[in-house]
Amino acid sequence: MGASPHKKINTDRLFYRIGEISTILEVEPHVLRYWETEFPFLKPRKNSTGQRIYTRKDLELVLQIKNLLYKEKYTIAGVRKKFGENKLKKNSVSMETIQGVKKRLKEILDTLNRDLRSEKPPAVPENKQDKGPRLFL
């Protein structure tokens, strides 16, 4: 396992098997399986035969993990903490967005309710009532 630069990754592919990821990262497959147990945010899918299938996003994630562990000399706990901090930042922005959307939806709902209360149903002419059931109001 030499310290060579990142290998060129075929971006045309949507999914990679664990062996392919292992080759790209130059780590053994058991290391990737270990990382799955240590990092709850790393969850590759499994296909119908139980093989791990990594997406492009998973690949980018394990590249970051490898960089933090091997080059920046983070500990497992340090990587967990770093990714936890990133998650908190994303969630706080998301909560602000959610609160803004929620406020705007309430405003829209209030406007619609006000319009419905002030609007009277359309009058039906007497001669139209005898022609059978109405499908639209």
C-alpha positions as MATLAB code, in Angstrom:
seq = 'MGASPHKKINTDRLFYRIGEISTILEVEPHVLRYWETEFPFLKPRKNSTGQRIYTRKDLELVLQIKNLLYKEKYTIAGVRKKFGENKLKKNSVSMETIQGVKKRLKEILDTLNRDLRSEKPPAVPENKQDKGPRLFL';
ca = [
       0.000    0.000    0.000;
       2.186    2.813   -1.306;
       1.583    6.497   -0.842;
       0.614    7.234   -4.438;
      -1.731   10.033   -5.479;
      -5.435    9.332   -5.885;
      -6.151    7.079   -8.820;
      -8.416    8.388  -11.549;
     -11.988    7.434  -10.726;
     -14.378    6.455  -13.485;
     -17.206    8.931  -12.913;
     -19.437    7.229  -15.466;
     -20.241    4.529  -12.957;
     -23.083    4.907  -10.491;
     -22.070    2.066   -8.193;
     -18.863    0.409   -7.048;
     -18.278   -2.885   -5.247;
     -16.143   -3.000   -2.117;
     -13.216   -4.511   -4.030;
     -13.228   -1.635   -6.493;
     -13.338    0.931   -3.690;
     -10.558   -0.952   -1.938;
      -8.382   -0.739   -5.072;
      -9.110    2.965   -5.602;
      -8.303    3.834   -1.969;
      -5.448    1.355   -1.691;
      -6.822   -0.113    1.535;
      -7.945   -3.653    2.237;
     -11.692   -4.442    2.107;
     -11.667   -5.323    5.826;
     -10.608   -1.729    6.550;
     -13.699   -0.437    4.729;
     -15.910   -2.871    6.660;
     -14.292   -1.699    9.901;
     -14.933    1.933    8.993;
     -18.599    1.076    8.487;
     -18.763   -0.106   12.108;
     -16.944    2.974   13.407;
     -18.625    5.700   11.367;
     -22.435    5.622   11.480;
     -22.633    8.026    8.541;
     -20.948    5.469    6.250;
     -23.699    3.075    5.150;
     -23.222    1.598    1.687;
     -26.236   -0.250    0.327;
     -26.226   -3.979   -0.123;
     -27.525   -5.691   -3.234;
     -29.775   -8.747   -3.263;
     -26.800  -11.062   -2.699;
     -25.548   -9.007    0.254;
     -22.574   -7.385   -1.512;
     -21.783   -3.839   -0.479;
     -22.561   -1.338   -3.221;
     -20.942    2.064   -2.820;
     -22.323    5.150   -4.572;
     -20.217    8.047   -5.821;
     -21.154    9.902   -2.632;
     -19.948    6.950   -0.517;
     -16.694    6.932   -2.482;
     -16.114   10.620   -1.800;
     -16.859   10.020    1.871;
     -14.341    7.178    2.250;
     -11.749    9.286    0.405;
     -12.276   12.006    3.025;
     -12.073    9.474    5.854;
      -8.843    8.023    4.487;
      -7.341   11.489    4.090;
      -8.230   12.467    7.651;
      -6.940    9.223    9.144;
      -3.804    8.653    7.085;
      -2.605   12.101    6.009;
      -3.959   14.466    8.637;
      -3.400   11.854   11.374;
      -6.868   12.118   12.934;
      -8.004    9.411   15.306;
     -11.225    7.454   14.704;
     -12.907    9.599   17.383;
     -11.512   12.739   15.754;
     -13.010   11.807   12.378;
     -16.346   11.056   14.040;
     -16.253   14.430   15.767;
     -15.284   16.285   12.571;
     -18.140   14.748   10.597;
     -20.493   15.339   13.533;
     -19.618   19.044   13.481;
     -20.323   19.223    9.750;
     -23.678   17.534   10.291;
     -24.638   20.029   13.003;
     -23.795   22.955   10.737;
     -25.918   21.513    7.936;
     -28.829   20.823   10.289;
     -28.798   24.324   11.773;
     -29.038   25.853    8.298;
     -31.747   23.376    7.404;
     -33.720   24.244   10.535;
     -33.602   27.936    9.623;
     -34.868   27.101    6.165;
     -37.598   24.861    7.556;
     -38.736   27.575    9.963;
     -38.888   30.109    7.124;
     -40.887   27.752    4.911;
     -43.204   26.890    7.794;
     -43.856   30.579    8.474;
     -44.572   31.276    4.810;
     -46.931   28.284    4.544;
     -48.877   29.523    7.579;
     -49.213   32.922    5.926;
     -50.516   31.289    2.744;
     -52.950   29.130    4.718;
     -54.260   32.179    6.585;
     -54.755   34.007    3.289;
     -56.612   31.063    1.767;
     -58.827   30.672    4.830;
     -59.646   34.379    4.781;
     -60.552   34.173    1.084;
     -62.739   31.087    1.626;
     -64.634   32.711    4.502;
     -65.370   35.836    2.488;
     -66.296   34.023   -0.726;
     -69.875   32.851   -1.168;
     -70.592   29.697   -3.164;
     -71.779   30.392   -6.711;
     -75.522   30.521   -7.126;
     -77.061   27.721   -9.192;
     -79.833   28.811  -11.559;
     -83.154   27.095  -10.916;
     -83.369   25.563  -14.393;
     -79.896   23.887  -14.083;
     -80.794   22.008  -10.865;
     -83.143   19.584  -12.646;
     -80.605   18.275  -15.182;
     -79.012   15.603  -12.984;
     -76.103   15.600  -10.571;
     -73.433   18.279  -10.874;
     -69.898   17.007  -11.088;
     -68.135   20.312  -10.446;
     -68.978   23.126   -8.099;
];
